[in-house]
Amino acid sequence: MPFTITQDTTAEPEYAARCVSGDESECGAASGTHHTPRPVEEWQRKHTQETGHRRYRRNFGDYAVLQPRSDIAGLVPPAGGTT
């Protein structure tokens, strides 16, 4: 059955960054998780100003919802049914 995948608008996305600068080992300092990218970017700027570190691993997470495609006639089963 064909599905459409969309971002779940009932759940907020998550943004985070971790400093991976360092020759022998990574710094490892982390921004924490936020629901918008702005606080993460500000944390990166501040960390760079304080340490000179300029390499970060950024993470973005969200939730996805799969919905049966209703635009294909005859392929969407009734609730609890299958095709």
PyMOL commands that set and color helices and strands:
alter all, ss='L'
color gray80, all
select helices_A, chain A and resi 37-51
alter helices_A, ss='H'
color red, helices_A
select strands_A, chain A and resi 3-7+14-19+56-61+64-68
alter strands_A, ss='S'
color yellow, strands_A
deselect
rebuild
show_as cartoon
